[in-house]
Amino acid sequence: MLPVEQSCFWLATREGYVANPSVQGETTADFAIIGAGFTGLWTAHFLKRLMPDAEVVVVEQSVTGYGASGRNAGIVSTSIDHTHNLAISHFGQEEASRLARLGLQNIDELESFAKDCDFERTGQLQIALTPGHMEECHRNLDVASSLGLEGFRILSQEEIQKEVHSPLYLGGLFVPGGGNLNPIKLVDKLKTDIEELGVKVYENSPVISIDNGVVTCKHAEIKAKKIILATDAYTHHLMPSLLWRFIPLYDYILVSDVLSAKQKDAIGWHNRQGMVDGRTFFNYYRLTADDRVLWGTSEAVYYPPNKVDETCDHSQRHYDSLRASFKRHFPDVGDIDFPYGWGGPIASTTRLTPFFGTAHGGNVVYGLGYTGHGIGTTRIAGKILAHIAAAKESELLSLKMVTNKPFPYPPEPLRSLSVNAVTSSLMKVDKGENPNLLLKMLDIMGIGFSS
Ligand SMILES: Cc1cc2nc3c(=O)[nH]c(=O)nc-3n(C[C@H](O)[C@H](O)[C@H](O)COP(=O)(O)OP(=O)(O)OC[C@H]3O[C@@H](n4cnc5c(N)ncnc54)[C@H](O)[C@@H]3O)c2cc1C
């Protein structure tokens, strides 16, 4: 199969990208950021606004946006807490309201920055495939009202079919505020923005270690006052101790050929919302700016022991089941080819929200674990990391997701065993069974498993 640079629709259609030179020799910086995904780029963006004279460098093992930031579905959710339900159970009603408000404001600010990144503020549809999912839509509507959120709306079967034509849909919930964008355009926009502010971005420069305030690459050493780890699912490669707090998983996506007028008629989808269904292992999907279907699955894979490398970038099993599920959803579209298929790594925590901290006596600052919802949240994480690194005050630093760490994951071999047990239990729930004892126990402990 093709390397991800050619098989991922966003990376493959990136226009005229020229990578920067790698870092060479001995150099110094006030702040060295490892990883040029959204987290690293937003951190640089906010650091330069807090401390315009600071010397900031970003060091990326491959090209900017090589990780999840260049490979995601581009569905921008306002929620920075995975779901508002989970936020209430993990952090309480008041904090959940605060997160909900913050999430909305964040997307407004992101939209004004990312206007030319094919950002379409369509809102999202949560789809009910079963009566149980419909009840969940009603519960989510009630939760949104309890947090003071407006614009959520239940759609009947007839109404949902008017939006998007699928024989599987029983109804749904319109979730306002979010939208879709082209993630690699956002990556490139951020890179240009920080370079204009004087940040040096080094590409094709894998960091080997970050000891004693020195970032070591194969042919270079950067002595930095602060090192910021913005490596999300790759973080254990440089700091294995953080594996207690997250698990790396792979998600897979297909992108179709451009839909013909007849195929578009068969689907409808004139309002172009990003969509997810109500299963634990759900499909997420959207239209690209040029009217292709992006079709993804949250049936994420754990490759023991914590593998994150290019051998995980493809899964024929997932591509086959994605093709089959698209056909089940849209039988009237006829034959459609999906020339792009790829996977990408995400870091999941037991509470499905990120965590932050410092290490090496305060010299290293880290933030990771967005699960599958990082496009909006990484912007807030960048602000948080910039304030921690610059030792500046911010009300964001009092967020419970910053002050509290998630419940730990067990090490191997228990990690594999627990992932397998929980995955098969959740699959049974998706097939209509009631949650078993294991899931009930995890629920009581506030532990979630999902991408
Ligand atoms: C298939 C898929 C679909 C997704 N869909 C959505 C979605 O629709 N909506 C949403 O909100 N979120 C989605 N996400 C999640 C979102 O993409 C991530 O949460 C977000 O991109 C994380 O950004 P990041 O910068 O923290 O990590 P990354 O983008 O992974 O960046 C980390 C960077 O660090 C670099 N790096 C790692 N190790 C080293 C090293 N040793 N030296 C130098 N550089 C290093 C990597 O190459 C990488 O570029 C999806 C993720 C995937 C994989």
The ligand as an SDF file (V2000), in Angstrom:
LIG
                    3D

 53 58  0  0  0  0  0  0  0  0999 V2000
   -7.8530    9.1830   11.6040 C   0  0  0  0  0  0  0  0  0  0  0  0
   -8.0990   10.3130   12.5680 C   0  0  0  0  0  0  0  0  0  0  0  0
   -9.2820   11.0410   12.5010 C   0  0  0  0  0  0  0  0  0  0  0  0
   -9.4940   12.1160   13.3740 C   0  0  0  0  0  0  0  0  0  0  0  0
  -10.6010   12.8770   13.1880 N   0  0  0  0  0  0  0  0  0  0  0  0
  -10.7860   13.9760   13.9660 C   0  0  0  0  0  0  0  0  0  0  0  0
  -11.8540   14.8570   13.7170 C   0  0  0  0  0  0  0  0  0  0  0  0
  -12.6210   14.7030   12.7760 O   0  0  0  0  0  0  0  0  0  0  0  0
  -12.0310   15.9070   14.5650 N   0  0  0  0  0  0  0  0  0  0  0  0
  -11.1900   16.1510   15.5950 C   0  0  0  0  0  0  0  0  0  0  0  0
  -11.3900   17.1200   16.3360 O   0  0  0  0  0  0  0  0  0  0  0  0
  -10.1090   15.3580   15.8170 N   0  0  0  0  0  0  0  0  0  0  0  0
   -9.8830   14.2930   15.0270 C   0  0  0  0  0  0  0  0  0  0  0  0
   -8.7880   13.5010   15.2210 N   0  0  0  0  0  0  0  0  0  0  0  0
   -7.8700   13.8220   16.3220 C   0  0  0  0  0  0  0  0  0  0  0  0
   -6.9270   14.9800   16.0040 C   0  0  0  0  0  0  0  0  0  0  0  0
   -6.4240   14.8410   14.7100 O   0  0  0  0  0  0  0  0  0  0  0  0
   -5.7760   14.9900   17.0220 C   0  0  0  0  0  0  0  0  0  0  0  0
   -6.3220   15.0460   18.3240 O   0  0  0  0  0  0  0  0  0  0  0  0
   -4.8540   16.1750   16.8660 C   0  0  0  0  0  0  0  0  0  0  0  0
   -4.4390   16.2910   15.5300 O   0  0  0  0  0  0  0  0  0  0  0  0
   -3.6370   16.0130   17.7720 C   0  0  0  0  0  0  0  0  0  0  0  0
   -2.7030   17.0090   17.4370 O   0  0  0  0  0  0  0  0  0  0  0  0
   -1.2340   16.9600   18.0310 P   0  0  0  0  0  0  0  0  0  0  0  0
   -0.5020   18.0740   17.4580 O   0  0  0  0  0  0  0  0  0  0  0  0
   -1.3140   16.8680   19.5200 O   0  0  0  0  0  0  0  0  0  0  0  0
   -0.6550   15.5570   17.5650 O   0  0  0  0  0  0  0  0  0  0  0  0
   -0.0450   15.1600   16.1320 P   0  0  0  0  0  0  0  0  0  0  0  0
   -0.7550   15.8270   15.0420 O   0  0  0  0  0  0  0  0  0  0  0  0
    0.0090   13.6680   16.1100 O   0  0  0  0  0  0  0  0  0  0  0  0
    1.3950   15.7750   16.1580 O   0  0  0  0  0  0  0  0  0  0  0  0
    2.4810   15.2040   16.8520 C   0  0  0  0  0  0  0  0  0  0  0  0
    3.6920   15.4680   15.9960 C   0  0  0  0  0  0  0  0  0  0  0  0
    4.8600   15.0870   16.7210 O   0  0  0  0  0  0  0  0  0  0  0  0
    5.7800   14.5700   15.7950 C   0  0  0  0  0  0  0  0  0  0  0  0
    6.7460   13.7540   16.5460 N   0  0  0  0  0  0  0  0  0  0  0  0
    6.4940   12.6370   17.2490 C   0  0  0  0  0  0  0  0  0  0  0  0
    7.6160   12.1520   17.7960 N   0  0  0  0  0  0  0  0  0  0  0  0
    8.6240   13.0050   17.4380 C   0  0  0  0  0  0  0  0  0  0  0  0
   10.0230   13.0310   17.6770 C   0  0  0  0  0  0  0  0  0  0  0  0
   10.6300   12.0760   18.3920 N   0  0  0  0  0  0  0  0  0  0  0  0
   10.7550   14.0420   17.1460 N   0  0  0  0  0  0  0  0  0  0  0  0
   10.1590   15.0360   16.4260 C   0  0  0  0  0  0  0  0  0  0  0  0
    8.8370   15.0330   16.1490 N   0  0  0  0  0  0  0  0  0  0  0  0
    8.0730   14.0430   16.6560 C   0  0  0  0  0  0  0  0  0  0  0  0
    4.9050   13.7450   14.8630 C   0  0  0  0  0  0  0  0  0  0  0  0
    5.5350   13.4470   13.6370 O   0  0  0  0  0  0  0  0  0  0  0  0
    3.6960   14.6330   14.7150 C   0  0  0  0  0  0  0  0  0  0  0  0
    3.7890   15.4990   13.5980 O   0  0  0  0  0  0  0  0  0  0  0  0
   -8.5360   12.4200   14.3760 C   0  0  0  0  0  0  0  0  0  0  0  0
   -7.3550   11.6870   14.4420 C   0  0  0  0  0  0  0  0  0  0  0  0
   -7.1300   10.6530   13.5550 C   0  0  0  0  0  0  0  0  0  0  0  0
   -5.8360    9.8990   13.6170 C   0  0  0  0  0  0  0  0  0  0  0  0
  1  2  1  0
  2  3  1  0
  2 52  2  0
  3  4  2  0
  4  5  1  0
  4 50  1  0
  5  6  2  0
  6  7  1  0
  6 13  1  0
  7  8  2  0
  7  9  1  0
  9 10  1  0
 10 11  2  0
 10 12  1  0
 12 13  2  0
 13 14  1  0
 14 15  1  0
 14 50  1  0
 15 16  1  0
 16 17  1  0
 16 18  1  0
 18 19  1  0
 18 20  1  0
 20 21  1  0
 20 22  1  0
 22 23  1  0
 23 24  1  0
 24 25  2  0
 24 26  1  0
 24 27  1  0
 27 28  1  0
 28 29  2  0
 28 30  1  0
 28 31  1  0
 31 32  1  0
 32 33  1  0
 33 34  1  0
 33 48  1  0
 34 35  1  0
 35 36  1  0
 35 46  1  0
 36 37  1  0
 36 45  1  0
 37 38  2  0
 38 39  1  0
 39 40  1  0
 39 45  2  0
 40 41  1  0
 40 42  2  0
 42 43  1  0
 43 44  2  0
 44 45  1  0
 46 47  1  0
 46 48  1  0
 48 49  1  0
 50 51  2  0
 51 52  1  0
 52 53  1  0
M  END
$$$$
